[in-house]
């Protein structure tokens, strides 16, 4: 039951994009098409889960025992950067259309603050390795859900009869803020 609570907390209640306002660059840039959003969500899921699986033992078995906690940011970013390179090589070779569609946003996963925040959350919340993995999957699902929801809204807005002053970027930010308000309703779900 605790793992389900951790998953829901990460995916919905503490949604990295809509509740914590992290990774907005990728959120705005990759939400113009549902299939690209799903691809980006898959790439972020892979990197987030593997980053958590690598950084948790690194922190608990290397950094903390050697009193090198001050290197946590550096080490975690290096791990995330290495994993992004793996994803980039895989997509370039096996899914070139998705690789081309993701463009600059794929290497930007390296500096995606949501992934770094998840790895820090796993440490600061005192999760064990299994809980860290579940939290990472939940945060990734929440990230993907946010992308897909906004992509669906953006598809609908293309054909909507919007006033000229709100077309484009303003309507995007209004839609995002309304999604955030809707997700705030989940804040009482997990106690």
Beta strands, then each sheet from edge to edge (+ up, - down):
end
